[in-house]
Amino acid sequence: MSLSRRSFVQTLGAGAAGAWIGGRGREAGLFRLDALEAAEQNAAGSRLILSSNENPAGPGKAVLDAVRGVFSDTGRYPFAKVDEIAELIARKHGVKPENVLVGSGSTQLLRTSTHVFCSKTAGLVAAIPAYEECAGYAQLMGYPVTGVKLNSDLKMDLDALLGASKGAGMVFYCNPNNPVATAIGGKATRDYIAAVHKSSPNTSILVDEAYFEYATMPGYETMVPLAVTDPKVVVARTFSKAFGMAGLRVGYAIGHKDAIKKMSDWDGSGAVNMLGVAAVSAALQLDPAVLAAESKRNTEARAFTMKWFSDRGYKPTDSQTNFIFVDIKRTAAEFRAACAAENVMVGRNFPPYEKSHARISIGTMAEMQRAVQTFERALAKPAAAA
């Protein structure tokens, strides 16, 4: 039987792991290359997609030109080209190509990690909620899955996570965490990893840094330097978010050469497509100011949106991503339906917070200025009785 993300939250079972894990998938509408232009013109009646944590600007002209330039090569396999972008990624992070594995989005790499590091006797541990790809795959394979509740700030509870990690095959450490948008600082993360190594030396830790480029809190750090020296730590990254390539499906893992070899031996880079390879090659040669500008754009639009909610008594978490998770004092389904009636699409349910919180992706400033007008009307309606 096929296992969808939504069926997973229904079938995982009772108890702490039974109401679980949010996603990064596409939830509404068709991808439109003119979305940014339409939003800036505030086109009346156009669909505003704030549901899937995408970059509203897309990958940019240089990347799109590179994609168009390889249309005639799509009859060929991109094997050699994948090796070239692995070298570019290694150079970007100051590591060796043997420390890099390219995949079809980070999704492929999360599944591969779960497959090679977990088993029916050494399962998966993750926070509830977090991105569910690893947990869904583990459940499909019949591996045990242990969910750990977040703390009162909707951040990962590292003490509880440590207690659950003993004997696990792998801990999925989503940082910043989707769907709740919070992050853990570098020192606390390193201390947690060291504690896991001490209490459960055979347990691997997969650090998902999909939203790394959007994090702004002091003390937040990548675990890439640790991963290349520690065979029990792997970092996953993606080009789907800040780089604007969600539809091109390229991600990568960085780790110790032994961990990367173990992953590659199971499932290598053969699923990566020629268009995605060309896009990544072009993106990695852009001026770093381009990515810095995208981070700044997101930070400003995020701050505007968070302040809008806070000023009206609706508390968002401390977002370090390109989305917010906010207590709307009603069910996500109510809020989503009211927004959809005005052609504004927001995130789906994220148990166990579906009765109180909504996830809203951050678009351009013009998009968010339009969106809050819809939010104002949606929240003005009395919440349905529980």
C-alpha positions as CSV (number, residue, x, y, z in Angstrom):
1,M,0.0,0.0,0.0
2,S,1.3,3.4,-0.9
3,L,2.1,5.7,2.1
4,S,1.2,9.3,1.7
5,R,2.3,12.0,4.2
6,R,-1.2,12.5,5.3
7,S,-2.0,8.8,5.7
8,F,1.2,8.5,7.8
9,V,-0.1,10.8,10.5
10,Q,-3.3,8.8,10.6
11,T,-1.7,5.3,10.7
12,L,1.4,5.8,12.9
13,G,-0.6,4.8,15.9
14,A,-1.6,6.0,19.4
15,G,0.6,7.7,22.0
16,A,3.3,10.3,21.6
17,A,4.1,9.3,18.0
18,G,0.5,9.2,16.9
19,A,-0.1,12.9,16.1
20,W,2.9,14.0,14.2
21,I,5.1,15.7,11.8
22,G,4.7,18.5,9.3
23,G,6.0,18.8,5.7
24,R,7.7,20.6,3.0
25,G,5.6,19.4,0.1
26,R,3.7,21.3,-2.5
27,E,0.1,21.7,-1.2
28,A,-1.8,24.0,-3.5
29,G,-1.8,25.5,-7.0
30,L,0.5,25.3,-10.0
31,F,4.0,26.6,-10.0
32,R,4.0,30.0,-11.8
33,L,7.2,31.5,-13.2
34,D,5.4,34.9,-13.1
35,A,4.3,34.6,-9.4
36,L,6.7,37.3,-8.2
37,E,5.7,39.8,-10.9
38,A,2.0,39.2,-10.4
39,A,2.4,39.7,-6.6
40,E,4.4,42.9,-7.0
41,Q,1.5,44.2,-9.2
42,N,-0.9,43.0,-6.6
43,A,-3.0,41.5,-9.3
44,A,-6.6,41.3,-8.2
45,G,-8.0,37.8,-7.9
46,S,-4.7,36.0,-8.4
47,R,-4.0,33.0,-6.2
48,L,-1.5,33.7,-3.5
49,I,0.4,30.5,-2.5
50,L,1.7,30.7,1.1
51,S,1.5,27.0,1.8
52,S,4.7,25.2,0.8
53,N,7.7,27.4,1.9
54,E,8.9,28.2,-1.5
55,N,11.0,31.2,-2.6
56,P,8.6,33.5,-4.4
57,A,11.3,35.0,-6.6
58,G,12.3,31.6,-8.0
59,P,16.0,30.9,-9.0
60,G,16.7,34.0,-11.0
61,K,17.5,34.8,-14.6
62,A,21.0,33.4,-14.7
63,V,19.9,30.1,-13.4
64,L,16.9,29.9,-15.7
65,D,19.1,30.8,-18.6
66,A,21.4,27.9,-17.7
67,V,18.4,25.6,-17.5
68,R,17.2,26.6,-21.0
69,G,20.8,26.1,-22.3
70,V,20.8,22.4,-21.6
71,F,17.4,21.5,-23.1
72,S,19.2,19.9,-26.0
73,D,21.2,17.7,-23.6
74,T,18.2,16.2,-21.8
75,G,18.5,13.0,-23.9
76,R,21.8,12.2,-22.1
77,Y,22.3,11.1,-18.5
78,P,23.9,13.7,-16.3
79,F,26.4,11.4,-14.4
80,A,29.5,13.4,-15.2
81,K,27.7,16.7,-14.6
82,V,26.6,15.5,-11.1
83,D,30.3,14.9,-10.2
84,E,31.0,18.4,-11.3
85,I,28.4,20.0,-9.0
86,A,29.5,17.7,-6.2
87,E,32.9,19.4,-6.6
88,L,31.4,22.8,-6.6
89,I,29.4,22.0,-3.4
90,A,32.5,20.7,-1.8
91,R,34.4,23.9,-2.7
92,K,31.5,26.0,-1.3
93,H,31.8,24.3,2.1
94,G,35.6,23.8,2.2
95,V,35.3,20.0,2.1
96,K,36.3,17.2,-0.3
97,P,34.0,15.7,-3.0
98,E,34.1,12.4,-1.0
99,N,32.2,14.2,1.7
100,V,29.3,15.1,-0.6
101,L,26.4,13.1,-1.9
102,V,24.0,14.9,-4.4
103,G,20.4,13.8,-4.4
104,S,17.0,14.5,-5.9
105,G,16.1,17.2,-3.4
106,S,16.9,16.5,0.2
107,T,14.0,14.1,0.2
108,Q,16.0,11.3,-1.4
109,L,18.9,11.8,1.0
110,L,16.6,11.7,4.1
111,R,15.1,8.4,2.9
112,T,18.5,7.0,2.2
113,S,19.8,8.0,5.6
114,T,16.8,6.4,7.3
115,H,17.3,3.2,5.2
116,V,21.0,2.8,6.0
117,F,21.2,4.0,9.6
118,C,17.9,2.5,11.0
119,S,16.6,-1.0,11.2
120,K,13.9,-3.0,12.8
121,T,15.9,-3.2,16.0
122,A,17.3,0.3,15.9
123,G,14.7,2.8,14.9
124,L,14.2,6.4,14.3
125,V,13.8,9.2,16.9
126,A,12.5,12.7,16.0
127,A,10.6,15.6,17.5
128,I,6.9,16.0,17.2
129,P,6.2,17.7,14.9
130,A,9.1,17.9,12.4
131,Y,9.4,17.2,8.7
132,E,8.0,13.7,8.3
133,E,10.0,12.2,5.4
134,C,12.3,10.1,7.6
135,A,9.5,9.0,9.9
136,G,7.2,8.1,7.0
137,Y,9.9,6.0,5.3
138,A,10.8,4.3,8.6
139,Q,7.2,3.3,9.2
140,L,7.0,2.0,5.7
141,M,10.0,-0.2,6.3
142,G,8.7,-1.4,9.6
143,Y,11.3,0.4,11.7
144,P,10.3,1.7,15.1
145,V,9.5,5.4,15.3
146,T,9.7,7.4,18.5
147,G,8.3,10.9,18.7
148,V,9.4,13.4,21.3
149,K,7.2,16.4,22.2
150,L,8.5,19.9,21.8
151,N,8.9,22.2,24.8
152,S,6.7,25.2,25.7
153,D,8.5,27.4,23.2
154,L,7.8,24.8,20.5
155,K,11.5,24.1,20.3
156,M,13.1,20.6,20.4
157,D,13.4,19.4,24.0
158,L,17.0,18.2,23.9
159,D,16.9,16.5,27.3
160,A,13.8,14.5,26.3
161,L,15.3,13.8,22.8
162,L,18.5,12.6,24.4
163,G,16.6,10.2,26.7
164,A,14.7,8.8,23.7
165,S,17.8,8.5,21.6
166,K,19.4,5.6,23.5
167,G,19.6,2.6,21.2
168,A,18.2,4.4,18.2
169,G,19.5,3.9,14.7
170,M,19.2,7.5,13.9
171,V,18.0,10.8,15.3
172,F,16.3,13.2,12.8
173,Y,17.3,16.7,14.0
174,C,15.4,19.2,11.9
175,N,17.1,22.6,12.6
176,P,15.4,25.0,11.9
177,N,12.4,22.8,12.5
178,N,9.6,22.6,10.0
179,P,6.7,23.2,10.6
180,V,7.2,25.2,13.8
181,A,10.0,27.4,12.5
182,T,12.1,27.4,15.6
183,A,15.9,26.6,15.8
184,I,18.5,25.4,18.3
185,G,21.8,27.2,18.7
186,G,25.1,25.7,17.7
187,K,26.6,25.1,21.1
188,A,23.4,23.4,22.4
189,T,23.4,21.2,19.2
190,R,27.0,20.2,19.6
191,D,26.5,19.4,23.3
192,Y,23.4,17.3,22.4
193,I,25.4,15.4,19.7
194,A,28.3,14.7,22.2
195,A,25.8,13.5,24.8
196,V,24.2,11.1,22.2
197,H,27.7,9.8,21.3
198,K,28.3,9.1,25.0
199,S,25.0,7.4,25.9
200,S,24.3,5.7,22.5
201,P,27.6,5.5,20.5
202,N,26.0,3.5,17.6
203,T,23.3,6.2,16.9
204,S,23.7,8.4,13.9
205,I,22.3,12.0,13.8
206,L,20.9,13.5,10.6
207,V,20.8,17.3,10.9
208,D,18.4,18.8,8.3
209,E,19.5,22.4,7.5
210,A,17.0,23.0,4.7
211,Y,16.3,26.5,6.0
212,F,19.8,27.4,7.0
213,E,20.1,30.5,4.8
214,Y,17.0,32.0,6.4
215,A,18.1,31.6,10.1
216,T,19.0,34.9,11.8
217,M,19.2,34.2,15.5
218,P,22.5,34.7,17.2
219,G,24.4,31.5,17.9
220,Y,22.8,29.4,15.1
221,E,25.4,27.4,13.3
222,T,25.8,24.8,10.6
223,M,27.0,21.3,11.7
224,V,28.9,20.8,8.4
225,P,32.4,21.2,10.0
226,L,31.4,18.6,12.6
227,A,29.9,16.2,10.1
228,V,33.0,15.9,7.9
229,T,35.0,14.6,10.9
230,D,32.3,12.6,12.7
231,P,31.0,9.4,11.0
232,K,27.9,9.5,13.1
233,V,26.7,12.9,11.9
234,V,25.3,13.8,8.4
235,V,24.0,17.3,7.3
236,A,21.3,17.6,4.7
237,R,20.8,20.7,2.6
238,T,18.6,21.6,-0.3
239,F,18.4,24.0,-3.3
240,S,14.6,24.1,-2.9
241,K,14.3,27.0,-0.4
242,A,16.6,30.0,-0.5
243,F,18.0,29.1,-4.0
244,G,14.4,29.0,-5.3
245,M,14.6,25.6,-7.1
246,A,11.8,23.6,-5.5
247,G,10.7,22.3,-8.9
248,L,14.2,21.3,-10.0
249,R,14.7,18.8,-7.2
250,V,18.4,18.9,-6.1
251,G,19.8,18.6,-2.6
252,Y,22.9,17.2,-1.0
253,A,24.3,15.6,2.1
254,I,27.6,16.3,3.7
255,G,29.4,14.0,6.1
256,H,32.4,11.9,6.9
257,K,33.6,10.0,3.9
258,D,32.5,6.7,5.5
259,A,29.0,7.8,6.1
260,I,28.7,9.3,2.7
261,K,30.0,6.1,1.1
262,K,27.5,4.0,3.1
263,M,24.7,6.2,1.8
264,S,26.0,6.3,-1.8
265,D,26.4,2.5,-1.9
266,W,22.7,2.2,-1.2
267,D,21.3,4.9,-3.4
268,G,23.6,7.3,-5.4
269,S,23.0,10.4,-7.4
270,G,21.3,8.7,-10.4
271,A,17.9,10.3,-9.7
272,V,19.3,13.9,-10.3
273,N,18.1,15.4,-13.6
274,M,20.0,17.4,-16.2
275,L,18.0,20.6,-15.7
276,G,18.6,20.6,-12.0
277,V,22.3,20.0,-12.4
278,A,22.6,22.9,-14.8
279,A,20.6,25.1,-12.3
280,V,22.9,24.2,-9.4
281,S,26.0,24.8,-11.4
282,A,24.9,28.3,-12.3
283,A,23.6,29.1,-8.8
284,L,26.8,28.1,-7.1
285,Q,28.7,30.6,-9.3
286,L,26.4,33.5,-8.5
287,D,27.7,36.4,-6.4
288,P,27.1,35.6,-2.7
289,A,25.3,38.9,-2.5
290,V,22.4,37.3,-4.4
291,L,21.7,34.8,-1.6
292,A,22.3,37.5,1.0
293,A,19.7,39.7,-0.7
294,E,17.2,36.8,-0.6
295,S,17.8,36.3,3.1
296,K,17.3,40.0,3.7
297,R,14.1,40.1,1.7
298,N,12.7,37.2,3.6
299,T,13.7,38.6,7.0
300,E,12.0,41.9,6.3
301,A,8.7,40.3,5.0
302,R,8.8,37.8,7.9
303,A,9.3,40.5,10.5
304,F,6.4,42.5,9.0
305,T,4.1,39.4,9.1
306,M,5.1,38.4,12.6
307,K,4.5,41.9,14.0
308,W,1.1,42.0,12.3
309,F,0.0,38.9,14.2
310,S,1.7,39.9,17.5
311,D,0.1,43.3,17.5
312,R,-3.3,41.6,17.3
313,G,-2.7,39.1,20.1
314,Y,-1.8,36.1,17.9
315,K,1.6,34.7,19.0
316,P,4.0,33.4,16.4
317,T,7.0,31.2,17.3
318,D,10.5,32.6,17.0
319,S,10.8,31.9,13.2
320,Q,14.2,31.2,11.7
321,T,12.7,30.1,8.3
322,N,10.8,31.4,5.4
323,F,7.5,30.6,7.1
324,I,5.8,31.3,10.4
325,F,3.9,29.2,12.8
326,V,1.3,31.2,14.7
327,D,-1.3,30.5,17.4
328,I,-4.5,31.7,15.6
329,K,-6.8,30.7,18.5
330,R,-8.9,28.5,16.2
331,T,-8.4,25.4,14.1
332,A,-6.0,25.5,11.1
333,A,-8.9,24.1,9.0
334,E,-11.2,27.1,9.8
335,F,-8.4,29.6,9.1
336,R,-7.3,27.8,5.9
337,A,-10.8,27.7,4.5
338,A,-11.5,31.3,5.2
339,C,-8.2,32.3,3.5
340,A,-8.8,30.0,0.6
341,A,-12.2,31.7,0.0
342,E,-10.1,34.8,-0.9
343,N,-7.6,32.8,-3.0
344,V,-4.9,32.8,-0.3
345,M,-3.5,29.4,0.3
346,V,-1.9,28.6,3.7
347,G,-0.4,25.4,5.2
348,R,-2.3,22.3,6.0
349,N,-2.8,20.7,9.5
350,F,0.2,19.9,11.6
351,P,-0.7,17.6,14.5
352,P,-0.7,18.0,17.4
353,Y,-1.2,21.7,16.8
354,E,-3.9,21.6,14.2
355,K,-6.5,22.9,16.6
356,S,-4.6,26.1,17.4
357,H,-1.8,26.9,14.9
358,A,-1.3,27.7,11.3
359,R,1.8,27.6,9.2
360,I,2.1,30.5,6.7
361,S,4.9,30.7,4.2
362,I,6.5,34.1,3.6
363,G,6.1,35.6,0.2
364,T,7.3,39.0,-1.1
365,M,6.5,42.1,1.0
366,A,3.7,43.0,-1.4
367,E,2.3,39.5,-1.1
368,M,2.3,39.6,2.7
369,Q,0.7,43.1,2.7
370,R,-2.0,41.6,0.6
371,A,-2.3,38.5,2.7
372,V,-2.7,40.2,6.0
373,Q,-5.9,41.9,4.7
374,T,-7.3,38.4,4.1
375,F,-6.0,37.3,7.5
376,E,-7.8,40.2,9.1
377,R,-11.1,39.2,7.7
378,A,-10.5,35.5,8.5
379,L,-9.7,36.1,12.1
380,A,-12.6,38.6,12.6
381,K,-15.0,35.7,12.2
382,P,-15.8,34.0,15.5
383,A,-14.0,30.7,16.0
384,A,-16.1,27.6,15.7
385,A,-17.0,25.9,19.0
386,A,-14.6,23.1,19.9
